[in-house]
Amino acid sequence: MQINVQKNQTNKKHTDRFIELDMLRGFAIIIMIFLHLLWDLDYFGLIPLNKQIYKIQPAIPTIFFLLVGMCMIVSRNRKNYLSVDEQKKYDIHLIIRGLKIFGLGMLLTAVTMIFIPDRPIIFGVLHCIGLCIILSTVFL
């Protein structure tokens, strides 16, 4: 009698993602949602807040801008081996991604102009990130 002993092998898929960047992105998103929730509650008069909480607000866009820049460089470095045609396709992909993000920013501008006309978002973080992604095709 022959016994087949198989080791329990887990198929771990190797990923090229940087967990640190993903964790920082998640942290920034959670803090951004929390601060926006506080701002909404204060703006609509549901809970009056101490304005000192907003002193940490400038750090969040800074984190997003740094993350976008770092991720763009990591992504571009991984694409250095592409042929010229593939590189052009990747640049078009980046332009389309930038336009989508910029478009979301414009949608947010329209929504805030309708519902919060005294405090509309004219050029915010999404606008800036979308524009920077588009411009990165030239500068990277």
C-alpha angles and dihedrals in degrees: 000000000000120000118209110211114190122188115231100248118186116212100229110190111218111227128196093212121120106234090201092061092046092050092048090049091051091048091050092049093050092049091046092052091047093050092046090050091051091047091050093049091049096043094051091045097244096123122009109221136201105253091223089084089070093064089086092052097093090059094065099061088042090056091048093049092049091047093050090050094047093046091048091054093046091048093047093048090054090052097051092101093059122114120249092261092049090047090055090050089051091050090051088050089053092048091051091048090049091049091051092051092044088049090054088052091052090049089052089050091054093047093049092047089055101040103026104027093163092056108029121167104239101170114002140159095290092050091050095046092048092049092046092051090052092048092046090073088068099040102039 
